[in-house]
Every structure is written in C-alpha cells, then in structure tokens.
Amino acid sequence: MTMPRPLPDELAELIAERFRLLSEPMRIRILDRLREGPRSVGALAEDLATSQQNVSKHLGLLHRAGVLARDKEGTSTIYRIADATVFDMCEHVCGGIQRRLTELRSLMGEEVAG
C-alpha cells in the first residue's frame, strides 16, 4: 500500500497512536508471548512475573486498538493476536537496532585496534 504524501493529519495521528501503543515495554513483552499462541491473563501474568491487574490493563489497551482479540473459555478470557502486522513493525525496528549495534561494535573494535 502506498502512503499519500504529504500524510493527512488524521493518518499521521493514527500512526503516532500505534507507535504510542507499542512504546510500553510490557506491551511488547505481552505481544512476544502471544506470538507463541493464545494465552489467558493469568498465564501471561505468571510468564511475565507481574500482576494480573497490570497484564489486564495492557491487554485492554491492545484489544481496544484492534491488535488483540479475546475469547471466553469457561471463566477465563483468552487473548490472541488479531492484527499480526504489528510484528512487521517490530521486525523493522529490531532490524534497525541490530544494524546500529553492529555499527557500534565495529566502531568500538576499530578504536580499540587503532
């Protein structure tokens, strides 16, 4: 999909909203766990060594943004990825970080050797 140039203000705000949603490390960790498959709030809280209240807060934000879907299974709510494109963005960011780290290591090695 080709983005219009210049970006309309409304689109720029939606893009910024998605970045804000992913700016919290706990949400990144939750998404990483859900990448492995659907999980309940309790299972995520245990996996992430945090409270169910904390996980629920973040799951709610991700669900409202359309990134996650949820299903009831008995008394549990199971969350799963609804918009896997969120991982495309994460992969691009991780790739950029990896390239930067490689550059920094190279510079450090050159300075030490030189």
N, C-alpha and C positions, 0 to 999 in steps of 0.2 A: 504494500500500500504506500502510495506517495503522499507525503505530508504537504499541505498547502504552504506556500511561502509568500509573505510572512505568515507566521502562525496567527490564527484568530485568537483574540484574548481568551475566549471561552475554552479553546483547546489547550492553550498554554496553562490555564488554571487546572484543567483536568490532568495534564501531565504532571504538574507540580504536586497535585493531590496524590497521585500514585507514588511519586518519589517520597513524599512525606509519610505515606503509609508504610513504606519499606525502610524508613530511616531509623526504626527502633530495632536494636539487636535481638530482642526477644521474639519479635515477629519473624525475623529471618530464621532464627533457630526453630520456631514452630513450623514454618514452611519447609525447612530442611527435613524435619521429622515426618511431616505429612507427605513429602515426596516419596517416602518409603511405603506409604499406604495409609488408608484411613485410620484415625485414632480417636479415642474418647478424650474428654477433658482430663479425666483422672490419669489416664495413661500418659498423656502429654505432660501433665504436671510432674508425674513421677520421673519420666525420662529427662525432664529439664531441671529437676530439683528445685521446683518453685511451687507456689501455692495454686490451688485450683482457681481461686479468685483472680489471680494475676493472669493465668492462662485464659480464663473465660473472657476477661476484658479484651485481650488482644485478639482472641478468636472472633469476638463480636465485631470488632473493627474490620477485620479481614473479611468476614461474612457480609457485612453491610456494603463493603466495597465491591463485592462480587467475586473476590478471589477464592473464597471457600464456599462450599455447600455443606449442609448438615442434614443428617437423617436421624430419626429416633429409632432406637433398638431397645425395646423394653423401657427401662428407666434411664438409659444412657443416651446421650447425644453424641453421634459420631460425625466428626468433621473430615472432609476430603477436599482435595484441590478441585476447584471449579474452573479456574482460568489458568491453565498451565503456561500461558505466555509470560507470566510473572517470572518464570525461571529463565526465559530468554534474556530478560533484562539483567537478572542476577549473573548469568553466564558472561554477558558482555562486561559487566562491572568486574567480575572475578578475573576475566582475561586481561583487562586493563591493569588491575592491581598486580597480577603475575608479571606482566611485561615491565611494569615500573620497578618491582622488586628485583627482577633480573638486571635491569639497567643499573640500579643502585649497587647491587652486588658486584657487577662488573666494574663500576667506578671505584668502589672500595678496594677491589683487588688490584686495579691499576695503580691507585695511590699508594697502596702498601708496597707493591712491587717496584714502583718508580721512585 
